[in-house]
């Protein structure tokens, strides 16, 4: 089984730029203002124009509600420092590193639409 996420966003172009710059994703296939698939290794994220959701769709955020509330997107990487450097270079707000009690080290970043992302790696002593 593999997992692919589809995120519904205000500005597909801004989201593509964010995922490319901050998290080193690459566009798969054609770029579109409505829908574009990106990948980094086996992680696949598709960004869709939010208006593609019907007015009664259960994923449609209500006014003022943050998209993805209650969801944390976790990306596991081999080189956490390189991923951190790429995220910081894009001028995005990135948390400091945190060492978790379960042995992982990570940092947090939020995409342009408010989707919360944790980038993590096994911590080596």
Secondary structure, DSSP 4 states (H G I P E B T S, - for coil): ---EEEEEES-HHHHHHHHHHHH--EEES---SSEEEEEETTEEEEEEEGGGS-TT-TTPPPTTPPTTTT-EEEEE-S-HHHHHHHHHHTT--BPPPEE-TTSEEEEEEE-TT--EEEEEEEPP-
